[in-house]
Amino acid sequence: MSVQEAHRTAVAAQAGKPLSVVRALHELGLRRSEFDLAVLLGHVRTTVDADGSHRRIAREEVDRLQAADRNQETLRERVRTVGTTDAQLMDISPVRFGKPARAGYITPVQFYLNRYRAVVWLYLAEELQEFATRQPGLLTGRTPPKMRAVLDAGEDRRARNWRSRRLSLLTRQTQDPWEQAAITSSVLDPFQLAEVVDDPYERAYLNKLRPGLVERHGESPAAREAMDRLLPADDPDEILWQRVSLALLLDEAREDRAAPGDRPAASSAPLRNVPGAARLAAPQEGVP
């Protein structure tokens, strides 16, 4: 084989290999935070190495994205996020925007802690603009009675809605029933989890598979404590809903395969054993 032929063969072989995240970011012109959100929202398809160590992007996927949007402005706009103070750039009063946000009419997609360790919620700019167009009356004029009742009761549904959305997005990224159950279990505290999953081998397996709801990057102890208070389900109806969801997912997971471990038999947590299951109505994301 000549040198030229060898070079062409090597180039062809390299062209078929999946790209690393760093290389894909460079070719798509995205920041890491934008890329991560695009993956989570399903705008960018990725794969994971067999050992789960690295995420990769197929060459064809990058080509597809570049062909659909030469300047990558559309993709960047779809993952653009805004906070309450940014709402005024869209002719929305920050004060008035906070009311439907706290009442649960708009669902955050991300958050961060500012230097005072206060939670700053972020929303997709695309969704916020759609909401302003679809529900202009909620952003101007008098506050509707239903919203006023929620606000007067001191409720803030932003964290609850964010958790629901986060679980839904993470669950969509896997077809494995045990992984899906582990994702749902991540918002239940150890006591709630033990009540639903009384088999210690199954609990250990769920804990092993459980992903982090947010990325951890060496926060201070105070920031970690503030974040840890935000992640678990804390509303009674939300806790009940996640317990029921976990019980149903466990039924599917057990049918697929048993959790690893040497024990006589895996015990079950049937839905009828979850208190209040019969009266529960599924919470709808973004709807109070």
Summary of the structure (lengths in Angstrom):
residues: 288
radius of gyration: 22.4
end to end distance: 68.3
largest distance: 79.3
contacts: 774
relative contact order: 0.09
helix: 56%
strand: 7%
